[in-house]
Amino acid sequence: MPFVHVKTSVNAPEKTVVDQLLTTLSANLAQHLGKPESYVMTAFVPNLAMTFGGTFEPVCFIEVKNIGSMKPNQTKAISQDFCTKINEVLGVPKNRIYLEFADAQGYLWGWNSSTF
């Protein structure tokens, strides 16, 4: 049910680096939200044409979606955690990373031929 979608203008690092990034984000999001990691999905889209502040310097946009209500302290902690990780792994400055948090109602999220 939780989903992390990382979109960035930087080229993809080696597959093992991307795999490690996605598994780290998955485990960390599960911990932040107190949900089983078995429901967390992650995605990584590199090398997108993106601007931020009118420039093409490295940039990243992260979508975090969840069924239920994320609390302000949770989204702040996730933002700090994910910005640090993206900066370390991809080299995108923290001030060039946006995160969008979205809560969904269970009936608006499908899985296994049904909804939550």
C-alpha positions as a Markdown table, in Angstrom:
| # | Residue | x | y | z |
|---|---|---|---|---|
| 1 | Met | 0.0 | 0.0 | 0.0 |
| 2 | Pro | 2.8 | 2.6 | 0.6 |
| 3 | Phe | 4.5 | 3.6 | -2.6 |
| 4 | Val | 7.7 | 5.6 | -3.2 |
| 5 | His | 8.3 | 6.9 | -6.7 |
| 6 | Val | 11.7 | 8.6 | -7.3 |
| 7 | Lys | 12.1 | 10.7 | -10.4 |
| 8 | Thr | 15.4 | 12.4 | -11.1 |
| 9 | Ser | 17.3 | 14.2 | -13.8 |
| 10 | Val | 20.6 | 12.4 | -13.0 |
| 11 | Asn | 21.7 | 9.3 | -14.8 |
| 12 | Ala | 21.2 | 6.0 | -13.2 |
| 13 | Pro | 24.0 | 4.7 | -11.1 |
| 14 | Glu | 24.9 | 1.0 | -11.4 |
| 15 | Lys | 22.0 | -1.4 | -10.9 |
| 16 | Thr | 23.3 | -2.6 | -7.5 |
| 17 | Val | 23.3 | 1.0 | -6.3 |
| 18 | Val | 19.8 | 1.5 | -7.5 |
| 19 | Asp | 18.7 | -1.8 | -6.0 |
| 20 | Gln | 20.2 | -0.8 | -2.6 |
| 21 | Leu | 18.6 | 2.6 | -2.7 |
| 22 | Leu | 15.1 | 1.2 | -3.4 |
| 23 | Thr | 15.4 | -1.5 | -0.7 |
| 24 | Thr | 16.6 | 1.1 | 1.8 |
| 25 | Leu | 13.7 | 3.5 | 0.9 |
| 26 | Ser | 11.3 | 0.6 | 1.2 |
| 27 | Ala | 12.5 | -0.6 | 4.6 |
| 28 | Asn | 12.7 | 3.0 | 5.9 |
| 29 | Leu | 9.2 | 3.9 | 4.7 |
| 30 | Ala | 7.7 | 0.8 | 6.4 |
| 31 | Gln | 9.4 | 1.8 | 9.6 |
| 32 | His | 8.3 | 5.4 | 9.4 |
| 33 | Leu | 4.7 | 4.4 | 8.8 |
| 34 | Gly | 4.6 | 1.4 | 11.1 |
| 35 | Lys | 3.4 | -0.8 | 8.2 |
| 36 | Pro | 4.7 | -4.2 | 6.9 |
| 37 | Glu | 7.4 | -3.8 | 4.3 |
| 38 | Ser | 5.7 | -6.7 | 2.4 |
| 39 | Tyr | 3.2 | -4.0 | 1.1 |
| 40 | Val | 5.7 | -1.3 | 0.2 |
| 41 | Met | 6.4 | -0.7 | -3.5 |
| 42 | Thr | 9.2 | 1.5 | -4.9 |
| 43 | Ala | 10.1 | 2.8 | -8.3 |
| 44 | Phe | 13.1 | 4.7 | -9.7 |
| 45 | Val | 13.0 | 6.7 | -13.0 |
| 46 | Pro | 16.4 | 8.3 | -13.9 |
| 47 | Asn | 17.5 | 10.7 | -16.6 |
| 48 | Leu | 14.3 | 12.7 | -16.9 |
| 49 | Ala | 14.4 | 16.2 | -18.5 |
| 50 | Met | 13.6 | 18.3 | -15.4 |
| 51 | Thr | 14.2 | 21.8 | -14.2 |
| 52 | Phe | 14.1 | 23.4 | -10.8 |
| 53 | Gly | 14.5 | 27.1 | -10.2 |
| 54 | Gly | 14.9 | 27.6 | -14.0 |
| 55 | Thr | 18.1 | 25.4 | -14.2 |
| 56 | Phe | 18.9 | 21.9 | -15.3 |
| 57 | Glu | 21.2 | 21.2 | -12.3 |
| 58 | Pro | 20.5 | 17.8 | -10.7 |
| 59 | Val | 17.0 | 17.6 | -9.3 |
| 60 | Cys | 14.7 | 15.0 | -7.8 |
| 61 | Phe | 11.0 | 14.6 | -7.2 |
| 62 | Ile | 9.8 | 11.9 | -4.8 |
| 63 | Glu | 6.2 | 10.8 | -4.4 |
| 64 | Val | 5.2 | 9.1 | -1.2 |
| 65 | Lys | 1.7 | 7.6 | -1.2 |
| 66 | Asn | 0.0 | 5.7 | 1.6 |
| 67 | Ile | -3.4 | 4.4 | 2.7 |
| 68 | Gly | -4.4 | 6.2 | 5.8 |
| 69 | Ser | -3.2 | 9.4 | 7.3 |
| 70 | Met | 0.4 | 10.4 | 7.6 |
| 71 | Lys | 1.1 | 12.7 | 10.5 |
| 72 | Pro | 3.2 | 15.9 | 10.2 |
| 73 | Asn | 6.0 | 14.4 | 12.3 |
| 74 | Gln | 6.1 | 11.3 | 10.0 |
| 75 | Thr | 6.3 | 13.4 | 6.8 |
| 76 | Lys | 9.0 | 15.6 | 8.3 |
| 77 | Ala | 11.0 | 12.5 | 9.3 |
| 78 | Ile | 10.5 | 10.9 | 5.9 |
| 79 | Ser | 11.6 | 14.1 | 4.2 |
| 80 | Gln | 14.8 | 14.3 | 6.2 |
| 81 | Asp | 15.6 | 10.7 | 5.8 |
| 82 | Phe | 14.9 | 10.5 | 2.0 |
| 83 | Cys | 16.6 | 13.8 | 1.2 |
| 84 | Thr | 19.7 | 12.6 | 3.0 |
| 85 | Lys | 19.7 | 9.3 | 1.2 |
| 86 | Ile | 19.1 | 10.8 | -2.3 |
| 87 | Asn | 21.9 | 13.3 | -1.7 |
| 88 | Glu | 24.3 | 10.6 | -0.6 |
| 89 | Val | 23.5 | 8.1 | -3.4 |
| 90 | Leu | 22.6 | 10.4 | -6.3 |
| 91 | Gly | 24.4 | 13.6 | -5.4 |
| 92 | Val | 21.3 | 15.8 | -5.7 |
| 93 | Pro | 21.5 | 18.7 | -3.3 |
| 94 | Lys | 18.9 | 18.5 | -0.6 |
| 95 | Asn | 17.5 | 22.0 | -1.6 |
| 96 | Arg | 16.8 | 20.6 | -5.1 |
| 97 | Ile | 14.6 | 17.7 | -3.9 |
| 98 | Tyr | 10.8 | 18.0 | -3.6 |
| 99 | Leu | 8.7 | 15.4 | -1.9 |
| 100 | Glu | 4.9 | 15.0 | -2.3 |
| 101 | Phe | 3.0 | 13.1 | 0.3 |
| 102 | Ala | -0.5 | 11.8 | -0.5 |
| 103 | Asp | -2.9 | 9.9 | 1.6 |
| 104 | Ala | -5.5 | 7.6 | 0.0 |
| 105 | Gln | -8.6 | 6.0 | 1.2 |
| 106 | Gly | -8.6 | 2.2 | 1.1 |
| 107 | Tyr | -11.4 | 2.0 | -1.5 |
| 108 | Leu | -9.3 | 4.1 | -3.9 |
| 109 | Trp | -6.3 | 1.7 | -3.8 |
| 110 | Gly | -6.6 | -1.6 | -5.7 |
| 111 | Trp | -4.7 | -4.7 | -5.0 |
| 112 | Asn | -5.1 | -8.5 | -5.6 |
| 113 | Ser | -8.3 | -8.0 | -7.6 |
| 114 | Ser | -9.9 | -6.0 | -4.9 |
| 115 | Thr | -9.4 | -2.8 | -2.9 |
| 116 | Phe | -8.3 | -2.0 | 0.7 |
